[in-house]
């Protein structure tokens, strides 16, 4: 296996604390590669049809995001593409630890109403870089985003899992400053490359808190994708 060039250890803020990442891999543009499906999506999302210009744009977005936090998914260009369809007219898809929100952009590209999409990340800069990558603005993107620490009960508290019929009316997603109004309303809670960042105790707390967001309607689900370590 070829060696990866690294930099010295760096410390990055993470919620109310900070983490030290040792031997941060330096970005390697040579591993950039898009499948035909991914290329089609990014060209439609950015309006950039020239392959070289698209490559330069994505590399620039990767570089800016790596300054915020050098996550392996950014290094690997692992902007996961997700296909999912929902028949519910008021379905909510919530993605936590969303980074660039590419999963959500692809979800909308495939037909899921963007007005029912919510992205969240502890790093507000990632939510802003999502617009940079896809060349959009808040006025152009109907989805919603909210930044904050999910371990903070003011942001997300533990609530009982809802049973039976759907509870209450849907909150105005454009005014959310906390996830707590979403208790019992989310059709999908999606956590990709997220829970491994926390201790076992914190993972248990988050699993309970996230379960409280799920709608009691049949078919609602919570999904987590793990990720290998470098």
N, C-alpha and C positions, 0 to 999 in steps of 0.2 A: 504494500500500500504506500503510495506516495506521501511524503511528509507535507504538512500544511504549515505555511509560514504564519507565525503568530507574533503578537505584540505583547508587551508586559501587562501585568495584572492591572485592571481598571476597576473602580468602584462606581456603582450606579445606584441612584435612589430608587427604592421600591416600596411604595406605600409610606408607612411611618418609619421605615428602617432603610437600610441599604444593603446591597449585596456586592461581593467582590468576585469578579470573573477573572480567572487565571488563564494565561495563554490564549488571549482572544484571537481567533483566526483572522488574518487579513483577508479582505474581500478578494475573490478570484473571478473576474469577469468571464474567464474561459468556461466556467460551468453553466453559464447562461444557456438555456435551451427551452423552447416552447413547443408543445405539441400543436398540431393543426387546430385542435379545438381551442386550446389556450390562446393561440395567435388570433383566431377569429374573434374571441371574446375581447381581448385587449385592444384590438384594432377598432372594434365597435365601441368600446368603453372610452377610449382616448381620442378617437377620430384620427389617429396616426396610422396610415396605411403602408408607409414605407418601412420595410423590415429593419433597416439600419437605424432610422430615426426612432422607431419603437424600442429597439434594443438600448439606444442611448438614453431614452426617457426612463425606461424601467431601471437601468443601472443607476441613474441619478436618484431616483426614488429610493432604491435600495441603500445607496450611500448615505442619504439623509436619515433614513430610519435606523441604520446601524450606529449613527452617532447618538441616537436616543437610547438605544439598548441593543447590544450585539447578540440578539437571539439567534439560535441555530436556524430557525425557520426563515429568517431574513438572509442569512448567509447562503442557504441552500435554494433560495428562490422558491420556497415551499408556500406559495400563495395558493392554498388548496382550492380546487374548483369543486363545487357541490351542486348536484342536481336533486331537486326536491320539488314536489308540487303539492299544493293544498287546495282543497275544494271549499274550505270554510271562508265565507265572505269577510270575516273579521279576524282571520288567523294572525297570530303574532309569532314571528321568528326572532328569538333573542340570541345573539352571539356575544359571549364574554371572552375577554382576552383576544379581541378581534384583530389587532395589529392594523394592517392595511384595509381590512374589511373586504378583501377580494372575494371571499366565499359569498358574502352578501350581495356584492355587485353582480356576480354570476347568477345568484339566485333570482335577482330581479330581471336579469337579462333573459332567463329561462321562463319568466312569466309570473313569478310570485310578486304580488303588489308591493311596491317599495314602501308604501305608506304603513305597512304592517311589519317593517323590518327595523330592529333596534340593535345597535352595536354599542359595545362598552369596552373600555380599556382603562387601566390605571394611568396610562401615559396619554395625556390629551394630545400630544404631538402626533401620535399615530393616527388619531382621528382626523387631524388636519392634513397629514400626508396622504390619507386616502383620497382626498380631493385633488391633491397634487398629482398622484399617480393616474387617476382617472380623468383628470382635467375637468373637474366639476366644481361647484360651489354649493352652499346650503340651499340656494334658490333653485339649483338645477337638480338636486338629489332629494327625492321625497322621503327617503329613509331618515331615521332618527339616531342620534348618538348621545351618549352620556358617559362622562369620565368620572372615576372615583374608585375608592378602595372597597372591594366587596367584603372585607373583614370588618368594616365599619357598620354597625347596626343602623346608623342613620342612612346609609346607602342601601344595605340589604340586611334585613333582620330575618330570623328564623320564624316561620309561620306554619301552622298545621297544613298538611296536604289536603286540598279541597276534595270533597266527595259529592256525589250526586249531581244536581243540575249546576249550570254555570252561575257564578256568583257576581251580582252587581253589574253595573254598566262599565264599559271600557273607558279608562281614563284618556284624557287628551295627551297623546304621545308627544306632541310638540312642546309641551310644557314640563316634561319630566325633569326633576332635579334629583330624584331618588328612584330606586327600583321597587320600593315597597308598594306603591300603588298598583304594581303589576301582579301582586299575589293572586293566584288562581286564574290568570288570563293568558299565559303563554302556551301556544300550541307546540312550540319546539324550543328547548333550551339547548344550545350548542356550545360545547367547550372543547375546542381543539388546541392541543399543546398547551394546556393551562394548569391542571391540577397538580402536575408533577413539580410545579414551582413552590409548593407549600409543604409544611410538615404534615405528618399523618393526622395530628389533632386538627389542624386547620382544614385539611381535606374533608374530614368528617363533618366539620362545621359547615363548610361550603356546600357539601352534598345535601345536607338537611335544608340549608337556606334556599338552594336552587330548586329543590323539590317543591317548596312552597309556592314557586312561581307558576307551576304547571296548571293548566286548565283541567277541570275534571272531565271534560269531554273525551270520549273514547278516541284513542289514537294519538293523544298528546304524548310527547316523549322528551327525554333528556339524553343527550348523546355526548360522549367524551372520547376523543382520540388521543392516545398517548403518543409520545415521540421518543425516538432513540436519543441517547446521549452521545456527544462527540468524545 
